[in-house]
Amino acid sequence: MSDYFRTFIESVFEHSKEGGEDDMSAIISIIQDYNPNDLKILLKKIWLISFHRWVMRECNGGTQAEMDELLKCESDWETLQILYNSLSSKEGQSASGKSIKEKYFNNLGHLYPGRTQKLNESKEFNELKNRLDNTEYKKYFEMIPDPVQHEGEPELSQDFTIDDVQKRDLSRRYSMAYMGQFHYGVFYAFLRLKEMEIQNICHLADLFSIEVIAANKNAPAWKKCVAPFQYDVKHGEQDN
């Protein structure tokens, strides 16, 4: 993590350092300009790119193919999260806001570079959704609500949020990685699915602690756990 944090500091240091300011004061000033979530997004961007380059350089062909697809899809979802969440923010739709968003976009993935710029120009949800035509992500954006119209609505009361559909898509991809042969991507997929399993357990524990939801087994919140390997191998779709 220290290497990624160092890369982040170096990437913005020259632009943030003021004349006469020592290095430590400049670093503190840089960090104060970013909230924890922004730092998390930027550090994950650096990690994804670094890890992808290492895989492409050091691993065999089968591992390269599997990991290239998984990491590119993870990167795409990071960008889609930024675009979707910015729709409900006036600042995110301004010219300066769009410029700031570009700093967080991953220069890795199926959406980069061909679609990223056009997606960033979207002014409302339907426009963003339509610009995802002919991508695997379009069907998931058909399932989630307009963030402006549903702003302030509890996520547990929504059938699907962008976090839910991202989890469904990535769970499917990690599960399908087990169908390949002679590659190390299966170990990465195993760890990611384990993370999702822990998230499912924590989610269920939270639901049991909320009396109103615990008493209503038909509530949308109970359907937000995504089990791995619940997919049709031929079509890659979830079995229900």
C-alpha positions as CSV (number, residue, x, y, z in Angstrom):
1,M,0.0,0.0,0.0
2,S,2.9,2.4,0.7
3,D,4.0,2.1,-2.9
4,Y,0.6,3.1,-4.2
5,F,0.2,5.9,-1.7
6,R,3.7,7.2,-2.8
7,T,2.6,7.1,-6.4
8,F,-0.5,9.1,-5.5
9,I,1.5,11.7,-3.7
10,E,4.0,12.0,-6.5
11,S,1.3,12.3,-9.1
12,V,-0.2,15.4,-7.5
13,F,2.7,16.8,-5.6
14,E,4.1,19.1,-8.3
15,H,0.7,20.7,-8.9
16,S,0.0,21.3,-5.2
17,K,3.3,22.5,-3.9
18,E,3.5,26.2,-3.3
19,G,6.6,28.3,-3.4
20,G,8.6,28.2,-0.2
21,E,6.6,25.3,1.2
22,D,8.6,22.4,2.5
23,D,7.9,18.9,1.3
24,M,6.1,17.7,4.4
25,S,3.8,20.8,4.5
26,A,3.0,20.2,0.9
27,I,2.1,16.5,1.5
28,I,-0.2,17.5,4.4
29,S,-1.8,20.1,2.3
30,I,-2.4,17.5,-0.5
31,I,-4.0,15.0,1.8
32,Q,-6.3,17.6,3.4
33,D,-7.7,18.3,-0.1
34,Y,-9.1,14.8,-0.4
35,N,-11.7,13.1,1.8
36,P,-11.2,9.4,2.8
37,N,-13.5,8.1,0.0
38,D,-11.7,10.1,-2.7
39,L,-8.3,8.8,-1.5
40,K,-9.7,5.2,-1.6
41,I,-10.9,5.7,-5.2
42,L,-7.6,7.1,-6.3
43,L,-5.5,4.5,-4.5
44,K,-7.6,1.7,-6.0
45,K,-7.2,3.2,-9.5
46,I,-3.4,3.1,-9.0
47,W,-3.6,-0.4,-7.7
48,L,-5.7,-1.8,-10.5
49,I,-3.4,-0.3,-13.2
50,S,-0.3,-1.5,-11.4
51,F,-1.6,-5.0,-10.8
52,H,-2.9,-5.3,-14.4
53,R,0.6,-4.3,-15.8
54,W,2.2,-6.9,-13.5
55,V,-0.1,-9.6,-14.7
56,M,0.4,-8.8,-18.3
57,R,4.2,-8.8,-17.8
58,E,4.7,-11.8,-15.5
59,C,1.9,-14.3,-16.0
60,N,1.1,-17.0,-18.6
61,G,-1.3,-16.6,-21.4
62,G,-4.3,-18.2,-19.7
63,T,-3.8,-16.1,-16.5
64,Q,-3.4,-13.0,-18.6
65,A,-6.7,-13.6,-20.4
66,E,-8.7,-14.3,-17.3
67,M,-7.2,-11.5,-15.2
68,D,-7.3,-8.9,-18.0
69,E,-11.1,-9.4,-18.2
70,L,-11.7,-9.3,-14.4
71,L,-9.5,-6.3,-13.8
72,K,-10.9,-4.3,-16.7
73,C,-14.5,-5.0,-15.5
74,E,-13.6,-3.9,-12.0
75,S,-12.1,-0.8,-13.4
76,D,-15.2,-0.1,-15.6
77,W,-17.5,-0.4,-12.5
78,E,-15.3,2.1,-10.6
79,T,-15.8,4.6,-13.4
80,L,-19.6,3.8,-13.6
81,Q,-20.0,4.4,-9.9
82,I,-18.4,7.8,-10.2
83,L,-20.6,8.8,-13.2
84,Y,-23.8,7.5,-11.6
85,N,-23.3,9.1,-8.2
86,S,-22.4,12.4,-9.7
87,L,-25.8,12.7,-11.4
88,S,-27.5,13.8,-8.2
89,S,-24.9,16.5,-7.6
90,K,-25.1,19.9,-9.2
91,E,-21.3,20.3,-8.8
92,G,-20.8,17.0,-10.6
93,Q,-22.7,18.3,-13.6
94,S,-20.8,21.6,-13.9
95,A,-17.8,22.1,-16.3
96,S,-15.4,22.1,-13.4
97,G,-17.1,19.0,-11.9
98,K,-16.7,17.0,-15.1
99,S,-13.0,17.9,-15.2
100,I,-12.5,16.8,-11.6
101,K,-14.3,13.5,-12.4
102,E,-11.9,12.7,-15.2
103,K,-9.1,12.6,-12.6
104,Y,-10.9,9.7,-10.9
105,F,-11.7,7.7,-14.0
106,N,-9.6,4.6,-14.6
107,N,-7.5,4.6,-17.8
108,L,-8.1,0.9,-18.0
109,G,-11.2,-1.1,-19.0
110,H,-13.6,-1.8,-21.8
111,L,-15.1,1.7,-21.6
112,Y,-11.7,3.5,-21.8
113,P,-10.9,5.5,-23.9
114,G,-13.7,5.2,-26.4
115,R,-16.8,5.7,-24.2
116,T,-15.5,7.5,-21.1
117,Q,-15.6,11.0,-22.5
118,K,-19.1,10.6,-23.9
119,L,-20.4,9.1,-20.7
120,N,-19.0,12.0,-18.7
121,E,-21.0,14.4,-20.9
122,S,-24.3,12.8,-19.8
123,K,-26.5,15.3,-18.0
124,E,-29.2,12.9,-16.7
125,F,-29.6,9.2,-16.0
126,N,-31.4,8.1,-19.2
127,E,-28.7,9.8,-21.2
128,L,-26.0,7.9,-19.4
129,K,-27.9,4.6,-19.7
130,N,-28.5,5.1,-23.5
131,R,-24.8,5.7,-24.0
132,L,-24.1,2.3,-22.5
133,D,-25.8,0.7,-25.5
134,N,-23.9,-2.4,-26.9
135,T,-22.1,-2.9,-23.6
136,E,-22.7,-5.6,-21.0
137,Y,-23.4,-2.9,-18.4
138,K,-26.6,-1.6,-20.1
139,K,-28.8,-4.4,-18.7
140,Y,-27.7,-3.6,-15.2
141,F,-28.5,0.1,-15.6
142,E,-32.0,-0.9,-16.7
143,M,-32.4,-2.4,-13.3
144,I,-31.4,0.5,-11.1
145,P,-33.3,3.8,-10.4
146,D,-32.6,7.3,-11.4
147,P,-30.4,8.7,-8.6
148,V,-32.1,12.1,-8.8
149,Q,-35.7,10.8,-8.5
150,H,-34.8,8.4,-5.7
151,E,-32.4,10.7,-3.8
152,G,-32.8,10.2,-0.1
153,E,-34.7,6.9,-0.4
154,P,-33.2,4.2,1.8
155,E,-31.1,1.7,-0.2
156,L,-32.6,-1.2,1.7
157,S,-36.1,-0.4,0.3
158,Q,-34.9,-0.4,-3.3
159,D,-35.0,-3.6,-5.3
160,F,-31.6,-2.8,-6.8
161,T,-28.9,-0.2,-6.3
162,I,-25.8,0.3,-8.3
163,D,-23.9,-1.5,-5.6
164,D,-26.2,-4.5,-5.9
165,V,-25.9,-4.8,-9.7
166,Q,-22.1,-4.3,-9.5
167,K,-21.9,-7.2,-7.0
168,R,-24.1,-9.4,-9.2
169,D,-22.0,-8.8,-12.3
170,L,-18.7,-9.2,-10.6
171,S,-19.9,-12.3,-8.7
172,R,-20.9,-13.9,-12.1
173,R,-17.5,-13.1,-13.6
174,Y,-15.5,-14.4,-10.6
175,S,-17.7,-17.6,-10.6
176,M,-17.2,-18.1,-14.4
177,A,-13.4,-17.8,-13.9
178,Y,-13.6,-21.3,-12.4
179,M,-14.6,-22.6,-15.8
180,G,-11.2,-21.9,-17.3
181,Q,-8.2,-24.2,-17.1
182,F,-4.5,-23.8,-16.3
183,H,-4.6,-20.2,-15.0
184,Y,-4.0,-18.5,-11.7
185,G,-6.9,-16.1,-12.0
186,V,-9.0,-18.6,-10.1
187,F,-7.2,-17.8,-6.9
188,Y,-8.0,-14.1,-7.4
189,A,-11.6,-15.0,-8.1
190,F,-11.7,-17.2,-4.9
191,L,-10.5,-14.3,-2.7
192,R,-13.0,-11.9,-4.3
193,L,-15.9,-14.3,-3.8
194,K,-14.7,-14.8,-0.1
195,E,-15.0,-11.1,0.3
196,M,-18.5,-11.1,-1.0
197,E,-19.4,-14.0,1.2
198,I,-18.3,-12.0,4.3
199,Q,-20.3,-9.0,3.0
200,N,-23.4,-11.3,2.7
201,I,-23.0,-12.5,6.3
202,C,-22.6,-8.9,7.6
203,H,-25.6,-7.8,5.6
204,L,-27.8,-10.6,6.9
205,A,-26.7,-9.9,10.5
206,D,-27.7,-6.2,10.0
207,L,-31.1,-7.2,8.8
208,F,-31.8,-9.4,11.8
209,S,-31.0,-6.4,14.0
210,I,-33.7,-4.3,12.3
211,E,-37.0,-5.5,13.6
212,V,-39.2,-4.0,10.9
213,I,-37.2,-5.8,8.1
214,A,-36.6,-9.0,10.1
215,A,-40.4,-9.4,10.4
216,N,-40.9,-8.9,6.6
217,K,-39.2,-11.7,4.7
218,N,-40.5,-10.2,1.4
219,A,-38.6,-7.0,1.9
220,P,-36.1,-6.1,-1.0
221,A,-33.3,-6.1,1.5
222,W,-33.4,-9.9,1.9
223,K,-32.7,-10.3,-1.8
224,K,-29.4,-8.3,-1.8
225,C,-27.2,-11.2,-0.9
226,V,-25.5,-12.6,-4.0
227,A,-24.5,-16.2,-3.9
228,P,-21.6,-17.4,-6.1
229,F,-21.8,-20.1,-8.8
230,Q,-25.6,-19.5,-9.3
231,Y,-25.1,-19.2,-13.1
232,D,-25.8,-21.0,-16.3
233,V,-22.4,-21.9,-17.7
234,K,-23.5,-21.7,-21.3
235,H,-25.0,-18.2,-21.2
236,G,-23.4,-16.8,-18.1
237,E,-26.7,-15.7,-16.7
238,Q,-27.9,-16.1,-13.1
239,D,-30.2,-18.9,-12.4
240,N,-33.3,-17.9,-10.4
